[in-house]
Amino acid sequence: MSVILQDSNPPFKKHRFTGGNTLIALLALMVLQLSVIHALAQDSLLLSQKNQQNGEDRKQQLENIPYTVRVDDLKILTSGSMDGEWNDNINLSHNAPESDFLLRPKVDTDVYWPVTDINILKFSLGLGYDKYFQYSANDNFIVSPGSELSWDLIMNYFKINFHDEFSYYEDPTVNGSVSGVTRFGGFENTAGAEGTWDLNDVVLSVGYDHYNFIPSTTQYEYTAHSSDFFNSRVSARVHPGVLLGIEASAGPTKYDQPVLQNNTTYSLGAYLQWQLTDAISTELHSGYFWYDFAAVGPIPAAKETGYYFSWNYKQRIRKHMSGALQAGRQTSLGIYSALTQQWYGQAELDFQPIRQVTVTAYTRYETTTQPIFLQYSDNYDRINLGLEVSARLNERWTASINYRYWIKNSSLLTFEDYEQNRITIQLAYKF
C-alpha cells in the first residue's frame, strides 16, 4: 500500500511513502478527515442557526405587513388613490406649450404568500388611468413601475430569485432626449432570475434578465427592441462594515426595425459598500464598458468605450430627518442615436416637522451628450426640482401635494428647450 503526496515546491516531484511511513500517513489522513467532519458539523450547526434566524426574521416581517384580506398566511393589501394634476406644458414645447388639467384614478394591490417559512411569493400590481380634460386624445392607461411577480427560493446558503417586472407609462419627462411631444413611453418587461451564494464573508451572485420595450406610439416604433443581460458579482467582507466586490455584465440588444444599430455591450468594474456608522452609509461603483455596434443603412459598424461611475450616500441626520446624495456617469441607448452619455447629480431631504406630516425636497441635474447623425452631436442640460408634503389623516386616509419643475436647455437643438410646472394633489385610501 502506498500514499502519494505532492510537494508544494517546484519542480513538484512526487514522494512515495511505504513501510513505516505508511502508518504516519494514515494517521495524518485520519486527523485530516476528523477535522473536516468537525468543520462540517460546525458548518451544519451554523447553517441551521442561520436558517432558523432567517426564518424567524422573515416570519416577523410578514406578520408586520398590513393587509386588507388574510387567508391563513396569504395576505392581500389593496389601496386606491385619486390625483388631480395641473400641467402648464404637457407637450414639452418650446414655442407652443399646451396646458391641461387631468384626473388620475389608481388602484394598487400587493399579495404576499409565504410558501414556506423562508420562501415567499410576491405579486404587486398598480393600475391607473390619465384623463385629460382639454386634450382627451392623450388619455391613457398606466401600469405603475414596481408592478412585479417575484419568488424567493432559499436553500441552505443559496437564494434564487425569480422575477418578472413590468410597467406601462406615458410620460415624456422620463427621457431627457424627448421634447415637443405629450406621449412617450410604452410597455416594459424584465423577466429573469438571480442566484446568490451567501457564505457570510464572501457572496457570489449570477443573474440573467430578458428585457422587452414596445413603444406606445407609431412616432417611436423604431425604438422597439429586446435585450439579454448576463451579470455576475463576487464580494468579500473585509471589515464588519465594508464590502468590496467585482462586477461584470454582458449582453446583446436587437431592434425590431433597421433604424438604430444592434449592439452588444460588456462591462467590468469594482464596487464598495461601506456602513460608516449606524446612521451613515455609502456605496461606490466604477468600471469600464464597451459597445460593439453593427452597421445599419449609412451608419457603419463602430465601437464605443468609456467608463462608468456612481456614488450614493445616505445619512440619518436626526430622528425625523434623513438625506441622500447621488452622483455619477452613465450610458444608455439613445432615442435618436446609438448611445447617450450622461453626468448627473441628485439630492433628497426627508423630514417630519410635526407628527403625521412628512416633507420631501429633491433636486436633480443632468448634462448629456447624444450623437444626432454621424459626426453631429448635441449637448443638453436638465434640472428637476420637487417638493412634496404628505399628511396622514388617520389609519386609512393620506393626503399629499406635490410640485415638480423641469427645465431643459440644448446647445444645438434649441427648439427642443422647454420648461414645465406640475402641481399634483392626491387623496389616498388604504382598504
Buried (B, 14 or more C-beta within 10 A) or exposed (E): EEBEEEEEEEEEEEEEBEEEEEEEBEEEEEEEEEEEEEEEEEEEEEEEEBBEEBBEEBBEEBEEEEBEEEEEBEBBBBBBBBBEBEBEBBBBBBEEBBBBBBEBBBBBBBBBBBEEBBBBBBBBBBBBBBEBEEBEEBEBEBBBBEBBBBBBBBEEBEBBBBBBBBBBBBBBBEBBBBBBBBBBBBBBBBBBBBBBBBEEEEBBBBBBBBBBBBBBEEEBBBBBBBBBBBBBBBBEBEEEBEBBBBBBBBBBBEBBEEBBBBBBBBBEBEBBBBBEEEEBBBBBBBBEBEBBBBEBEEBEEBEBEEEBBBBBBBBBEEEEBBBBBBBBBBBEBBBBBBBBBBBBBBBBBBBBEEEEEBBBBBBBBBBBBBBEEEEEBBEBBBBBBBBBBBBBEEEEEBEBEBEBBBBBBBEEBEEBBBBBBBBBEBBBEBE
